């Protein structure tokens, strides 16, 4: 027996406007986080463990 598919709720009104605004703000911040210190730390850990990547 087939089950009915629930309808997907759609944002309207103020909720929709707020969602659009927050989405635009998020897109503007995209890629603004600097992970260079974490990358350097990971490389140091791998170097200390004498970890070598397999060559392609």
PDB file of N, CA, C and O in Angstrom:
ATOM      1  N   UNK A   1       0.838  -1.167   0.000  1.00  0.00           N
ATOM      2  CA  UNK A   1       0.000   0.000   0.000  1.00  0.00           C
ATOM      3  C   UNK A   1       0.892   1.243   0.000  1.00  0.00           C
ATOM      4  O   UNK A   1       1.850   1.316   0.769  1.00  0.00           O
ATOM      5  N   UNK A   2       0.593   2.187  -0.831  1.00  0.00           N
ATOM      6  CA  UNK A   2       1.388   3.405  -0.964  1.00  0.00           C
ATOM      7  C   UNK A   2       1.026   4.404   0.134  1.00  0.00           C
ATOM      8  O   UNK A   2      -0.133   4.530   0.528  1.00  0.00           O
ATOM      9  N   UNK A   3       2.030   5.095   0.606  1.00  0.00           N
ATOM     10  CA  UNK A   3       1.811   6.137   1.600  1.00  0.00           C
ATOM     11  C   UNK A   3       1.741   7.486   0.895  1.00  0.00           C
ATOM     12  O   UNK A   3       2.431   7.716  -0.098  1.00  0.00           O
ATOM     13  N   UNK A   4       0.916   8.356   1.407  1.00  0.00           N
ATOM     14  CA  UNK A   4       0.820   9.682   0.811  1.00  0.00           C
ATOM     15  C   UNK A   4       2.053  10.501   1.181  1.00  0.00           C
ATOM     16  O   UNK A   4       2.586  10.369   2.283  1.00  0.00           O
ATOM     17  N   UNK A   5       2.490  11.323   0.281  1.00  0.00           N
ATOM     18  CA  UNK A   5       3.640  12.176   0.516  1.00  0.00           C
ATOM     19  C   UNK A   5       3.142  13.463   1.158  1.00  0.00           C
ATOM     20  O   UNK A   5       2.218  14.109   0.664  1.00  0.00           O
ATOM     21  N   UNK A   6       3.779  13.822   2.275  1.00  0.00           N
ATOM     22  CA  UNK A   6       3.378  15.027   2.994  1.00  0.00           C
ATOM     23  C   UNK A   6       3.748  16.264   2.181  1.00  0.00           C
ATOM     24  O   UNK A   6       4.784  16.305   1.518  1.00  0.00           O
ATOM     25  N   UNK A   7       2.900  17.245   2.245  1.00  0.00           N
ATOM     26  CA  UNK A   7       3.160  18.492   1.538  1.00  0.00           C
ATOM     27  C   UNK A   7       4.334  19.223   2.185  1.00  0.00           C
ATOM     28  O   UNK A   7       4.485  19.208   3.407  1.00  0.00           O
ATOM     29  N   UNK A   8       5.154  19.856   1.369  1.00  0.00           N
ATOM     30  CA  UNK A   8       6.293  20.625   1.864  1.00  0.00           C
ATOM     31  C   UNK A   8       5.806  22.028   2.213  1.00  0.00           C
ATOM     32  O   UNK A   8       5.237  22.715   1.365  1.00  0.00           O
ATOM     33  N   UNK A   9       6.026  22.458   3.462  1.00  0.00           N
ATOM     34  CA  UNK A   9       5.574  23.795   3.827  1.00  0.00           C
ATOM     35  C   UNK A   9       6.357  24.871   3.082  1.00  0.00           C
ATOM     36  O   UNK A   9       7.553  24.718   2.835  1.00  0.00           O
ATOM     37  N   UNK A  10       5.688  25.943   2.731  1.00  0.00           N
ATOM     38  CA  UNK A  10       6.298  27.036   1.991  1.00  0.00           C
ATOM     39  C   UNK A  10       6.264  28.289   2.862  1.00  0.00           C
ATOM     40  O   UNK A  10       5.229  28.637   3.432  1.00  0.00           O
ATOM     41  N   UNK A  11       7.422  28.964   2.956  1.00  0.00           N
ATOM     42  CA  UNK A  11       7.475  30.192   3.731  1.00  0.00           C
ATOM     43  C   UNK A  11       6.771  31.311   2.983  1.00  0.00           C
ATOM     44  O   UNK A  11       6.908  31.448   1.768  1.00  0.00           O
ATOM     45  N   UNK A  12       6.024  32.098   3.718  1.00  0.00           N
ATOM     46  CA  UNK A  12       5.326  33.241   3.120  1.00  0.00           C
ATOM     47  C   UNK A  12       5.437  34.431   4.064  1.00  0.00           C
ATOM     48  O   UNK A  12       5.723  34.275   5.250  1.00  0.00           O
ATOM     49  N   UNK A  13       5.214  35.578   3.539  1.00  0.00           N
ATOM     50  CA  UNK A  13       5.133  36.795   4.347  1.00  0.00           C
ATOM     51  C   UNK A  13       6.448  37.166   5.000  1.00  0.00           C
ATOM     52  O   UNK A  13       7.509  37.079   4.383  1.00  0.00           O
ATOM     53  N   UNK A  14       6.367  37.585   6.273  1.00  0.00           N
ATOM     54  CA  UNK A  14       7.539  38.058   7.006  1.00  0.00           C
ATOM     55  C   UNK A  14       8.580  36.961   7.177  1.00  0.00           C
ATOM     56  O   UNK A  14       9.779  37.236   7.135  1.00  0.00           O
ATOM     57  N   UNK A  15       8.141  35.724   7.369  1.00  0.00           N
ATOM     58  CA  UNK A  15       9.084  34.619   7.536  1.00  0.00           C
ATOM     59  C   UNK A  15       9.916  34.441   6.272  1.00  0.00           C
ATOM     60  O   UNK A  15      11.122  34.201   6.342  1.00  0.00           O
ATOM     61  N   UNK A  16       9.274  34.559   5.130  1.00  0.00           N
ATOM     62  CA  UNK A  16       9.973  34.436   3.854  1.00  0.00           C
ATOM     63  C   UNK A  16      10.976  35.580   3.667  1.00  0.00           C
ATOM     64  O   UNK A  16      12.109  35.358   3.240  1.00  0.00           O
ATOM     65  N   UNK A  17      10.554  36.785   3.984  1.00  0.00           N
ATOM     66  CA  UNK A  17      11.433  37.949   3.849  1.00  0.00           C
ATOM     67  C   UNK A  17      12.654  37.830   4.758  1.00  0.00           C
ATOM     68  O   UNK A  17      13.775  38.132   4.348  1.00  0.00           O
ATOM     69  N   UNK A  18      12.428  37.387   5.995  1.00  0.00           N
ATOM     70  CA  UNK A  18      13.530  37.228   6.947  1.00  0.00           C
ATOM     71  C   UNK A  18      14.485  36.136   6.480  1.00  0.00           C
ATOM     72  O   UNK A  18      15.703  36.289   6.577  1.00  0.00           O
ATOM     73  N   UNK A  19      13.935  35.039   5.975  1.00  0.00           N
ATOM     74  CA  UNK A  19      14.769  33.956   5.466  1.00  0.00           C
ATOM     75  C   UNK A  19      15.648  34.451   4.322  1.00  0.00           C
ATOM     76  O   UNK A  19      16.842  34.154   4.283  1.00  0.00           O
ATOM     77  N   UNK A  20      15.065  35.206   3.392  1.00  0.00           N
ATOM     78  CA  UNK A  20      15.829  35.743   2.263  1.00  0.00           C
ATOM     79  C   UNK A  20      16.952  36.659   2.741  1.00  0.00           C
ATOM     80  O   UNK A  20      18.070  36.594   2.230  1.00  0.00           O
ATOM     81  N   UNK A  21      16.654  37.511   3.720  1.00  0.00           N
ATOM     82  CA  UNK A  21      17.660  38.430   4.254  1.00  0.00           C
ATOM     83  C   UNK A  21      18.801  37.662   4.911  1.00  0.00           C
ATOM     84  O   UNK A  21      19.971  37.955   4.668  1.00  0.00           O
ATOM     85  N   UNK A  22      18.462  36.683   5.740  1.00  0.00           N
ATOM     86  CA  UNK A  22      19.492  35.893   6.412  1.00  0.00           C
ATOM     87  C   UNK A  22      20.310  35.082   5.413  1.00  0.00           C
ATOM     88  O   UNK A  22      21.513  34.904   5.602  1.00  0.00           O
ATOM     89  N   UNK A  23      19.681  34.595   4.366  1.00  0.00           N
ATOM     90  CA  UNK A  23      20.383  33.845   3.334  1.00  0.00           C
ATOM     91  C   UNK A  23      21.386  34.748   2.608  1.00  0.00           C
ATOM     92  O   UNK A  23      22.519  34.337   2.358  1.00  0.00           O
ATOM     93  N   UNK A  24      20.983  35.959   2.274  1.00  0.00           N
ATOM     94  CA  UNK A  24      21.882  36.901   1.604  1.00  0.00           C
ATOM     95  C   UNK A  24      23.059  37.258   2.511  1.00  0.00           C
ATOM     96  O   UNK A  24      24.196  37.329   2.045  1.00  0.00           O
ATOM     97  N   UNK A  25      22.800  37.480   3.790  1.00  0.00           N
ATOM     98  CA  UNK A  25      23.873  37.802   4.733  1.00  0.00           C
ATOM     99  C   UNK A  25      24.852  36.635   4.848  1.00  0.00           C
ATOM    100  O   UNK A  25      26.065  36.837   4.916  1.00  0.00           O
ATOM    101  N   UNK A  26      24.320  35.423   4.868  1.00  0.00           N
ATOM    102  CA  UNK A  26      25.152  34.235   4.957  1.00  0.00           C
ATOM    103  C   UNK A  26      26.016  34.077   3.714  1.00  0.00           C
ATOM    104  O   UNK A  26      27.191  33.726   3.816  1.00  0.00           O
ATOM    105  N   UNK A  27      25.447  34.331   2.549  1.00  0.00           N
ATOM    106  CA  UNK A  27      26.198  34.219   1.300  1.00  0.00           C
ATOM    107  C   UNK A  27      27.327  35.240   1.232  1.00  0.00           C
ATOM    108  O   UNK A  27      28.381  34.956   0.662  1.00  0.00           O
ATOM    109  N   UNK A  28      27.121  36.426   1.808  1.00  0.00           N
ATOM    110  CA  UNK A  28      28.160  37.445   1.821  1.00  0.00           C
ATOM    111  C   UNK A  28      29.334  37.035   2.700  1.00  0.00           C
ATOM    112  O   UNK A  28      30.477  37.389   2.413  1.00  0.00           O
ATOM    113  N   UNK A  29      29.060  36.290   3.768  1.00  0.00           N
ATOM    114  CA  UNK A  29      30.110  35.854   4.692  1.00  0.00           C
ATOM    115  C   UNK A  29      30.790  34.568   4.230  1.00  0.00           C
ATOM    116  O   UNK A  29      31.803  34.164   4.800  1.00  0.00           O
ATOM    117  N   UNK A  30      30.248  33.934   3.218  1.00  0.00           N
ATOM    118  CA  UNK A  30      30.763  32.645   2.761  1.00  0.00           C
ATOM    119  C   UNK A  30      32.234  32.776   2.371  1.00  0.00           C
ATOM    120  O   UNK A  30      32.628  33.686   1.642  1.00  0.00           O
ATOM    121  N   UNK A  31      33.018  31.851   2.874  1.00  0.00           N
ATOM    122  CA  UNK A  31      34.436  31.835   2.551  1.00  0.00           C
ATOM    123  C   UNK A  31      35.260  32.845   3.312  1.00  0.00           C
ATOM    124  O   UNK A  31      36.430  33.047   2.984  1.00  0.00           O
ATOM    125  N   UNK A  32      34.697  33.482   4.308  1.00  0.00           N
ATOM    126  CA  UNK A  32      35.430  34.510   5.039  1.00  0.00           C
ATOM    127  C   UNK A  32      36.186  33.964   6.247  1.00  0.00           C
ATOM    128  O   UNK A  32      36.890  34.713   6.923  1.00  0.00           O
ATOM    129  N   UNK A  33      36.048  32.666   6.526  1.00  0.00           N
ATOM    130  CA  UNK A  33      36.729  32.078   7.660  1.00  0.00           C
ATOM    131  C   UNK A  33      38.122  31.634   7.222  1.00  0.00           C
ATOM    132  O   UNK A  33      38.275  30.969   6.197  1.00  0.00           O
ATOM    133  N   UNK A  34      39.139  32.005   8.006  1.00  0.00           N
ATOM    134  CA  UNK A  34      40.520  31.660   7.687  1.00  0.00           C
ATOM    135  C   UNK A  34      40.925  30.423   8.489  1.00  0.00           C
ATOM    136  O   UNK A  34      41.036  30.474   9.714  1.00  0.00           O
ATOM    137  N   UNK A  35      41.143  29.326   7.790  1.00  0.00           N
ATOM    138  CA  UNK A  35      41.517  28.073   8.437  1.00  0.00           C
ATOM    139  C   UNK A  35      43.015  27.800   8.314  1.00  0.00           C
ATOM    140  O   UNK A  35      43.442  26.666   8.532  1.00  0.00           O
ATOM    141  N   UNK A  36      43.823  28.799   7.973  1.00  0.00           N
ATOM    142  CA  UNK A  36      45.246  28.562   7.737  1.00  0.00           C
ATOM    143  C   UNK A  36      45.957  28.030   8.981  1.00  0.00           C
ATOM    144  O   UNK A  36      46.831  27.171   8.862  1.00  0.00           O
ATOM    145  N   UNK A  37      45.607  28.513  10.158  1.00  0.00           N
ATOM    146  CA  UNK A  37      46.279  28.023  11.364  1.00  0.00           C
ATOM    147  C   UNK A  37      45.933  26.560  11.622  1.00  0.00           C
ATOM    148  O   UNK A  37      46.797  25.792  12.046  1.00  0.00           O
ATOM    149  N   UNK A  38      44.692  26.164  11.377  1.00  0.00           N
ATOM    150  CA  UNK A  38      44.297  24.769  11.550  1.00  0.00           C
ATOM    151  C   UNK A  38      44.991  23.874  10.526  1.00  0.00           C
ATOM    152  O   UNK A  38      45.394  22.757  10.849  1.00  0.00           O
ATOM    153  N   UNK A  39      45.130  24.357   9.303  1.00  0.00           N
ATOM    154  CA  UNK A  39      45.812  23.588   8.266  1.00  0.00           C
ATOM    155  C   UNK A  39      47.274  23.400   8.631  1.00  0.00           C
ATOM    156  O   UNK A  39      47.816  22.303   8.494  1.00  0.00           O
ATOM    157  N   UNK A  40      47.917  24.467   9.097  1.00  0.00           N
ATOM    158  CA  UNK A  40      49.322  24.369   9.510  1.00  0.00           C
ATOM    159  C   UNK A  40      49.495  23.411  10.672  1.00  0.00           C
ATOM    160  O   UNK A  40      50.465  22.656  10.715  1.00  0.00           O
ATOM    161  N   UNK A  41      48.570  23.433  11.610  1.00  0.00           N
ATOM    162  CA  UNK A  41      48.639  22.529  12.755  1.00  0.00           C
ATOM    163  C   UNK A  41      48.476  21.080  12.303  1.00  0.00           C
ATOM    164  O   UNK A  41      49.185  20.197  12.784  1.00  0.00           O
ATOM    165  N   UNK A  42      47.548  20.833  11.385  1.00  0.00           N
ATOM    166  CA  UNK A  42      47.346  19.480  10.873  1.00  0.00           C
ATOM    167  C   UNK A  42      48.580  18.993  10.122  1.00  0.00           C
ATOM    168  O   UNK A  42      48.973  17.833  10.253  1.00  0.00           O
ATOM    169  N   UNK A  43      49.188  19.876   9.339  1.00  0.00           N
ATOM    170  CA  UNK A  43      50.408  19.499   8.610  1.00  0.00           C
ATOM    171  C   UNK A  43      51.535  19.159   9.584  1.00  0.00           C
ATOM    172  O   UNK A  43      52.281  18.207   9.356  1.00  0.00           O
ATOM    173  N   UNK A  44      51.663  19.929  10.666  1.00  0.00           N
ATOM    174  CA  UNK A  44      52.698  19.659  11.658  1.00  0.00           C
ATOM    175  C   UNK A  44      52.473  18.301  12.327  1.00  0.00           C
ATOM    176  O   UNK A  44      53.426  17.561  12.571  1.00  0.00           O
ATOM    177  N   UNK A  45      51.225  17.980  12.619  1.00  0.00           N
ATOM    178  CA  UNK A  45      50.906  16.694  13.234  1.00  0.00           C
ATOM    179  C   UNK A  45      51.258  15.556  12.283  1.00  0.00           C
ATOM    180  O   UNK A  45      51.863  14.564  12.689  1.00  0.00           O
ATOM    181  N   UNK A  46      50.879  15.703  11.018  1.00  0.00           N
ATOM    182  CA  UNK A  46      51.168  14.660  10.034  1.00  0.00           C
ATOM    183  C   UNK A  46      52.671  14.512   9.803  1.00  0.00           C
ATOM    184  O   UNK A  46      53.168  13.399   9.626  1.00  0.00           O
ATOM    185  N   UNK A  47      53.389  15.629   9.804  1.00  0.00           N
ATOM    186  CA  UNK A  47      54.838  15.579   9.628  1.00  0.00           C
ATOM    187  C   UNK A  47      55.494  14.868  10.815  1.00  0.00           C
ATOM    188  O   UNK A  47      56.394  14.048  10.640  1.00  0.00           O
ATOM    189  N   UNK A  48      55.036  15.190  12.007  1.00  0.00           N
ATOM    190  CA  UNK A  48      55.599  14.573  13.212  1.00  0.00           C
ATOM    191  C   UNK A  48      55.330  13.067  13.224  1.00  0.00           C
ATOM    192  O   UNK A  48      56.156  12.297  13.712  1.00  0.00           O
ATOM    193  N   UNK A  49      54.184  12.644  12.693  1.00  0.00           N
ATOM    194  CA  UNK A  49      53.832  11.234  12.644  1.00  0.00           C
ATOM    195  C   UNK A  49      54.472  10.538  11.454  1.00  0.00           C
ATOM    196  O   UNK A  49      54.266   9.343  11.240  1.00  0.00           O
ATOM    197  N   UNK A  50      55.258  11.296  10.673  1.00  0.00           N
ATOM    198  CA  UNK A  50      55.914  10.772   9.472  1.00  0.00           C
ATOM    199  C   UNK A  50      54.879  10.171   8.512  1.00  0.00           C
ATOM    200  O   UNK A  50      55.092   9.109   7.925  1.00  0.00           O
ATOM    201  N   UNK A  51      53.790  10.859   8.375  1.00  0.00           N
ATOM    202  CA  UNK A  51      52.695  10.415   7.503  1.00  0.00           C
ATOM    203  C   UNK A  51      52.975  10.891   6.085  1.00  0.00           C
ATOM    204  O   UNK A  51      53.274  12.065   5.864  1.00  0.00           O
ATOM    205  N   UNK A  52      52.876   9.983   5.137  1.00  0.00           N
ATOM    206  CA  UNK A  52      53.102  10.343   3.755  1.00  0.00           C
ATOM    207  C   UNK A  52      51.895   9.939   2.935  1.00  0.00           C
ATOM    208  O   UNK A  52      51.379   8.827   3.057  1.00  0.00           O
ATOM    209  N   UNK A  53      51.461  10.852   2.109  1.00  0.00           N
ATOM    210  CA  UNK A  53      50.325  10.570   1.232  1.00  0.00           C
ATOM    211  C   UNK A  53      50.781   9.682   0.092  1.00  0.00           C
ATOM    212  O   UNK A  53      51.909   9.798  -0.385  1.00  0.00           O
ATOM    213  N   UNK A  54      49.901   8.797  -0.343  1.00  0.00           N
ATOM    214  CA  UNK A  54      50.218   7.941  -1.480  1.00  0.00           C
ATOM    215  C   UNK A  54      50.262   8.795  -2.731  1.00  0.00           C
ATOM    216  O   UNK A  54      49.401   9.651  -2.930  1.00  0.00           O
ATOM    217  N   UNK A  55      51.241   8.575  -3.561  1.00  0.00           N
ATOM    218  CA  UNK A  55      51.353   9.345  -4.795  1.00  0.00           C
ATOM    219  C   UNK A  55      50.328   8.852  -5.797  1.00  0.00           C
ATOM    220  O   UNK A  55      50.037   7.659  -5.887  1.00  0.00           O
ATOM    221  N   UNK A  56      49.790   9.802  -6.547  1.00  0.00           N
ATOM    222  CA  UNK A  56      48.743   9.448  -7.506  1.00  0.00           C
ATOM    223  C   UNK A  56      49.338   9.036  -8.827  1.00  0.00           C
ATOM    224  O   UNK A  56      48.604   8.703  -9.758  1.00  0.00           O
TER     225      UNK A  56
END
